[in-house]
Amino acid sequence: MARRIDIQPSQWVAPINEYQRLNERHLPVERRKEPDQHPNDSGRQRPERRFIALRKLVTALKKDHPFTRTNHASAEQEIIQLGLDKIHTDLGDLLAGLDLTTSASAETVKKILARADQFKLITNAPTAHLDHQLYSRLTPGLKALGLSISDLKIPLIDLSCVALAERCNQRRLMASHNNLLLSVINTNTEETALSVQEGLQLDLSVSLGVVEMDDRGRRAFIYRRADDSYVLYADKQINIEI
């Protein structure tokens, strides 16, 4: 004989807790939870840069200038040559502005160009001395791209070099012209007399373009050619339209 089972009210079923996300839809906007803004494990806010500054600059420049793409090896070789050409063209005028004679300026330029293999590619220089007429839309996040050489010893070629050495005695003298930045130091101490073998120490940098780097170390940069066109290089997985 079948046993009868009396159905009791389902009191054993626990009430469903209110679903928080749905509930938050009815809260005032100011009381809703904001996305997590806590820093990452390193204690820093996670960077979210996506080459926005460089994209804006490219967008502005390509309205009036043609662009081409290149690979890193070709870009580095071309940047070095562009930098040496600019030094050959403009450094004499910068040195003349420091009251060096024409012969002393020409000899100094010659000695610097003879050490072309010592120039290094720089990608993190400040943009303060970059030609802002060419790069008029510089925004935070961009650095100057170019060449630099440091601790270059130049002899005191004539009396104009001696006068320059005396002007920068115990201090650094800096001058800039047309994207060139020159720093001059007197290497002679008070105990040593001025010598024709060694007297001035030069640090020289030349800015040729701009570069941006993201939080993963990826780089993209542009530089200007002599024909007023621009060249773009970007690491893999960086899509910048030209």
Secondary structure as UniProt FT lines:
FT   TURN            11..12
FT   HELIX           20..24
FT   TURN            25..26
FT   HELIX           29..31
FT   TURN            41..42
FT   HELIX           52..61
FT   TURN            62..64
FT   STRAND          67..69
FT   HELIX           72..97
FT   TURN            98..99
FT   HELIX           102..113
FT   TURN            114..115
FT   HELIX           116..118
FT   STRAND          120..125
FT   TURN            128..129
FT   TURN            132..134
FT   TURN            136..137
FT   TURN            140..141
FT   STRAND          143..154
FT   HELIX           159..167
FT   TURN            168..170
FT   STRAND          173..177
FT   TURN            178..179
FT   STRAND          180..186
FT   TURN            190..191
FT   STRAND          200..213
FT   TURN            215..216
FT   STRAND          219..224
FT   TURN            226..227
FT   STRAND          230..234
FT   TURN            236..237
//
